[in-house]
Amino acid sequence: MGACSRTELQIQSIIGCEKIAMDFATSVARKIGLSDARIEDLKTAVSEACLNAMEHGNKMDPEKKVIVTLTVEDSRLKIDVHDDGKGIGQIEPPRIEDQIEGKYRARGWGMFLIKRLVDGVDFETRPEGGNVVRMIIKRTA
């Protein structure tokens, strides 16, 4: 592994800071040669994961940080988004029928979207506190 195989960024739980994480992820993705299309998927997934961490994990407390860790492995990029929250539990996938009928609040769409943009996603509530969304994006689709 090279000198920059693992990098980390901390952002405040303030809307707009997710853009810093998107730029950070884009920079690493370009260095390892991800295609423009995969970079767009990555940017959206990182943004959604950070916004979820800010809102659901950290309850929009600007004193609580979101930590984004990017790890370059042989054929993939691993992205961990950590928050300091208690966890949001299992999220039911949204039903488009309910959305159309106006029955559904805008919840669950971030994770729904993330799962479709990356090659793997996992959620973990850490015993010492906080949550991690772990995403994998492969260099080649």
MOWOLIN-V938806 format. One line per field, one symbol per residue. ss: DSSP state (H for helix, E for strand, C for the rest). psi: psi as a letter, one per 30 degrees, with the letter a starting at -180 (. if undefined). burial: # if it has 16 or more other ideal C-beta (glycine too) atoms within 10 Angstrom, else .. Layout:
BEGIN
ss->???
psi->???
burial->???
END
This chain:
BEGIN
ss->CCCCCEEEEEEECCCCCHHHHHHHHHHHHHHCCCCHHHHHHHHHHHHHHHHHHHHHHCCCCCCCEEEEEEEECCCEEEEEEEECCCCCCCCCCCCHHHHHCCCCCCCCHHHHHHHHHCCEEEEEECCCCCEEEEEEEECCC
psi->kaehfklkkkllikkeffeeeeeeeeeeeeeggkleeeeeeeeeeeeeeeeeeeeeeghgjffklkkkkkkkleglkkjkjklgaflgakkkkljeeeeefgfklikfeeeeeeffflfkklkkjkefkllkjjkkkkek.
burial->........#.###...##..##.###.##..#.#...##.##################.....#########...##.#######..#.....#...............##.##..##..#........########.#..
END
